[in-house]
């Protein structure tokens, strides 16, 4: 095998491969249907011409038959007139038209049969084209379904590859590491600046030392289900003491005396006539 033959075969194979890859089933089916439609149009034109020829031959056959009948009528007229010679000439003309009519009849019948065959072929072609249209729709639907299945298969194959998920996990670990490094840096900076100790005291002052049990006891005491916690009692007593400190000091009376008066003094006051004292006070006023 010569080098040029091999080169020609290589070029043809590459071209055929490119054409095969470039073929789109849907476009190819549409093109084939378009060509079939064009063939149908041409076939209809050919059948129409054949039908026209068949009709023309039929008319010519009818015309020659009518002429033959007309010359036969004329021959009968000549016979009635007693002119046999003229009658013979008319009969000769009649035979000529009958011969021509017979030829047209044969051609017409043959053309008629051909036209019927052409009509059958045209109907068959039309039916095939309609069937091709239906098949085209089915094939296109199958093609789209196959493409969808291929797309799903490709997606599933991509999901089967864990490289993408491994990348996500790796990025998540890196983010967690960055967060931990940021928290460690903030904590270290607080320790160096003394903010950590201050924050601990701040939490303690904000009630960070209260336990959940103390909070529950306070709630029950508020609802009247339990005595107030000792801490609250102490606070209330302290608050009361503070109020007493703000009020004026009042000395507690001694036992058995009021305002420095003894029991005997009180007895004497009761025995006094208070009406007299009221009279004196009125006079002074």
Order of alpha helices (4+ residues) and beta strands (2+ residues): alpha-alpha-alpha-alpha-alpha-alpha-alpha-alpha-alpha
